[in-house]
Amino acid sequence: MTAAVPRPDRPPRALPRLAVAGAPLLEVDDLKTHFRLAGEVVRAVDGVSFRLDAGEALGIAGESGCGKTTTALSLVRLLPANASIVGGSIRLHGIDLATKSDTAIRRYRWREISIVFQGAMNALNPVARVRDQIAEPIVERLGVDARTARRRAGELLELVGIPRARGSAYPHELSGGMRQRAMIAMALACDPAIVIGDEPTTALDVMVQAQILDLLERLRERLGLSLILITHDLSVIAETCDRVLIMYAGRVAEEGPVAQVFTRPRHPYTQKLLAAFPNIQADRRTLDVIPGTPPDLRTPPPGCRFAPRCPLAMAVCSEVVPPEVTFADRVRVACHLYSEGSSGEPVLVPAAATVGRA
């Protein structure tokens, strides 16, 4: 039986909840984030839209370089110096974070939206005690005294399954799993509405990964968190998320409820991703490999960016950007194989050959 998660005394809300009945907690519309690189523009995120409701978990998946992490960093405005948001909006409680100044956005980081990075050892300060690092945003963002912040840090450590006394340790004195738990505790320090996990379990072994995912799920249920989980591992999304967003080359290919997208994928890219992922419950078969590589986003191809690799590509795919179509099962897909009013039945990419059993 899973032990109950202790709940620490929570600080007063940093900012008032401005939620409106029926309105999403977070609404991203036509987000564009570009990098300047050697005099050229890299369109890393190029027109991404999605919404996140209160208490919901959204998984974002796709190949490396498709724009997942840049999307996450755009939400919290932690982009590198050579990147900037050039279009679109990021509305949290109806407030557009994309238009906030660097000074103003600090009121929202940690307090309303926080992030757990992939490499805890790189994200944590190696010469500061873990307890003090968790207490720092509490002091800075909530304005409480250091003693109260350290007590809150101890409560948070216990919340994520680390004994309070271990807060005096330095990051190198903790295991990889404990460091990741400490990062989660830091993300929860100011009681945010949304926590982003940017591949938070990738560097961990499978047993510790399962523990961290279980912890996130329990915390989401107990604290009423909304979660955005970025990962290459489709099984992680299937296990922990309500909806999934599939990105390719800086754009959305498909989005919808996890059960619908994973059992009846419509976009050829989604189908190929799922076919490339092992399934121990299915017949033994040769895993699919998506031929080619993602496009150079300095000079992306016209039309559908997946067209050069798509086995079902038509002439129009290389010429016209496909419009997004939303079906009755709440799945939206950007693909010329579908149109408004169509049945929405998946047009299937041929599967890989089944492997004979020994």
Residue pairs with C-beta under 8 A, 6 or more apart in sequence:
2 214
2 218
5 159
5 218
5 219
5 222
6 155
6 158
6 159
7 159
7 222
7 223
8 152
8 155
8 156
8 158
8 159
9 152
9 155
10 191
11 138
11 142
11 144
11 152
11 190
11 191
12 142
13 191
14 107
14 111
14 112
14 141
14 142
14 190
14 191
15 93
15 107
15 108
15 111
15 112
17 93
17 193
18 93
18 94
18 95
19 25
19 54
19 93
20 94
23 94
24 51
24 52
24 53
25 52
25 53
25 54
25 56
25 92
25 93
25 193
25 194
25 226
26 51
26 52
26 75
26 90
26 91
26 92
26 113
26 194
26 226
27 51
27 52
27 89
27 90
27 91
28 48
28 49
28 50
28 51
28 71
28 75
28 88
28 89
28 90
28 91
29 49
29 88
29 89
29 91
30 47
30 48
30 49
30 87
30 88
30 89
31 45
31 47
31 48
31 49
31 71
31 74
31 85
31 87
31 88
31 89
31 90
31 98
32 43
32 45
32 46
32 47
32 48
32 85
32 86
32 87
32 88
33 44
33 45
33 67
33 70
33 71
33 74
33 79
33 83
33 84
33 85
33 86
34 41
34 42
34 43
34 44
34 45
34 46
34 83
34 84
34 86
35 41
35 42
35 44
35 80
35 82
35 83
36 42
36 82
36 83
36 84
37 82
37 298
40 298
41 298
42 297
42 298
43 250
43 297
43 298
43 300
44 67
44 70
44 83
44 250
44 297
45 67
45 70
45 71
45 74
45 250
46 67
46 249
46 250
46 251
46 297
46 300
47 87
47 88
47 250
47 251
47 252
48 67
48 71
48 88
48 247
48 250
48 251
48 252
49 88
49 252
50 58
50 245
50 252
50 255
52 58
52 194
52 226
52 228
53 226
54 193
54 224
54 226
55 220
55 224
55 225
55 226
56 226
56 227
56 242
56 243
57 220
57 226
57 227
57 228
57 229
57 240
57 241
57 242
57 243
58 227
58 228
58 229
58 241
58 242
58 243
58 244
58 245
59 229
59 230
59 231
59 236
59 237
59 240
59 241
59 243
59 244
59 245
59 258
60 68
60 71
60 72
60 228
60 229
60 230
60 231
60 244
60 245
60 247
61 68
61 230
61 231
61 232
61 234
61 237
61 244
61 245
61 246
61 247
61 273
62 68
62 246
62 247
62 248
62 253
62 273
63 232
63 248
63 273
63 290
63 294
64 232
65 294
65 297
66 247
66 248
66 249
66 250
66 294
67 247
67 249
67 250
67 251
68 198
68 230
68 247
69 198
69 199
69 230
70 79
70 83
71 230
71 247
72 115
72 196
72 198
72 228
72 230
73 79
73 83
73 115
74 85
74 90
74 98
75 90
75 97
75 113
75 196
75 228
76 109
76 113
76 114
76 115
76 196
77 85
77 97
77 100
77 102
77 105
77 109
78 109
78 115
79 85
85 98
88 98
89 96
89 98
89 99
90 96
90 97
90 98
91 97
92 108
92 112
92 113
92 193
92 194
93 112
93 193
95 108
97 105
97 108
100 108
109 141
110 137
110 141
110 187
110 189
110 190
110 192
111 141
111 142
111 190
111 191
111 192
112 192
112 193
112 194
113 192
113 193
113 194
113 195
113 196
114 186
114 187
114 188
114 189
114 190
114 192
114 194
114 195
114 196
115 187
115 195
115 196
115 197
115 198
116 180
116 183
116 184
116 187
116 195
116 196
116 197
116 198
116 200
117 123
117 183
117 198
117 200
118 198
118 199
118 200
118 202
118 203
119 203
120 171
120 176
120 179
120 180
120 182
120 183
121 171
121 172
121 176
121 179
123 183
124 130
124 133
124 171
124 179
124 182
124 183
125 133
125 171
126 170
126 171
126 172
127 170
128 170
129 167
129 168
129 169
129 170
130 157
130 166
130 167
130 168
130 169
130 170
130 171
130 174
130 182
131 150
131 153
131 154
131 157
131 167
131 168
132 150
132 153
133 182
133 186
134 152
134 153
134 156
134 157
134 167
134 182
134 185
134 186
134 189
135 146
135 149
135 150
135 152
135 153
135 189
136 149
137 186
137 189
137 190
138 144
138 148
138 149
138 152
138 153
138 189
138 190
139 145
139 146
139 149
141 189
141 190
142 149
142 190
144 152
150 167
152 189
153 167
153 185
153 189
154 164
154 167
155 164
156 185
156 186
156 188
156 189
157 163
157 164
157 166
157 167
157 181
157 182
157 185
158 164
159 185
159 188
159 219
160 181
160 182
160 184
160 185
160 188
160 215
160 219
161 181
161 211
161 215
162 174
162 178
162 181
162 182
162 185
166 174
166 178
171 179
171 182
174 182
175 208
176 203
176 204
176 208
177 204
177 208
177 211
177 212
180 200
180 201
180 204
180 208
180 212
181 212
181 215
183 200
184 195
184 200
184 212
184 215
184 216
184 219
187 195
188 195
188 219
188 223
191 223
192 225
193 225
193 226
194 225
194 226
194 227
194 228
195 216
195 225
195 226
195 227
195 228
196 227
196 228
196 229
196 230
197 216
197 227
197 228
197 229
197 230
197 231
198 230
199 230
199 231
199 232
200 212
200 216
200 229
201 208
201 209
201 212
201 213
201 231
201 233
201 236
202 231
202 232
202 233
204 212
209 236
213 236
213 239
213 240
216 227
216 229
216 240
217 240
219 225
220 226
220 227
227 240
227 241
229 236
229 237
229 240
229 241
231 237
234 262
234 273
234 274
234 277
235 277
237 244
237 258
238 258
238 262
241 258
242 257
242 258
243 255
243 256
243 257
243 258
244 255
244 256
244 257
244 258
244 261
244 262
245 252
245 254
245 255
246 252
246 253
246 254
246 255
246 261
246 267
246 269
246 270
246 273
247 253
248 269
248 294
248 305
248 306
249 294
249 295
249 297
249 300
249 305
249 306
250 297
250 300
250 305
251 305
251 334
252 324
252 332
252 334
253 267
253 269
253 270
253 306
253 333
253 334
253 335
254 261
254 265
254 266
254 267
254 269
254 270
254 331
254 332
254 333
254 334
254 335
255 261
255 331
255 332
255 333
256 329
256 330
256 331
256 332
257 329
257 330
257 331
260 329
260 330
260 331
261 270
261 331
262 274
264 329
264 331
264 346
265 271
265 274
265 346
266 327
266 331
266 333
266 335
266 337
266 338
266 344
266 346
266 347
267 306
267 333
267 334
267 335
268 306
268 310
268 311
268 312
268 335
268 337
268 347
268 349
269 290
269 306
269 310
271 346
271 348
271 349
272 288
272 290
272 349
273 290
275 287
275 288
275 349
275 351
275 352
276 287
276 288
276 289
276 290
277 287
278 287
283 354
283 355
284 354
284 355
284 356
284 357
285 351
285 352
285 353
285 354
285 355
286 352
286 353
286 355
287 352
288 351
288 352
290 309
291 309
292 308
292 309
294 305
295 301
295 305
295 308
301 307
301 308
301 318
302 318
302 319
302 321
303 316
303 317
303 318
303 319
303 320
303 321
303 322
304 310
304 313
304 317
304 318
304 321
304 322
304 334
304 335
304 336
306 313
307 313
307 317
307 318
308 318
310 317
311 349
311 350
312 337
312 347
312 349
314 336
316 336
317 336
320 336
321 334
322 334
322 335
322 336
323 334
324 332
324 333
324 334
325 332
325 333
325 334
325 335
325 338
325 339
325 340
325 342
326 332
327 333
327 338
327 344
328 344
329 344
331 344
337 347
338 344
338 347
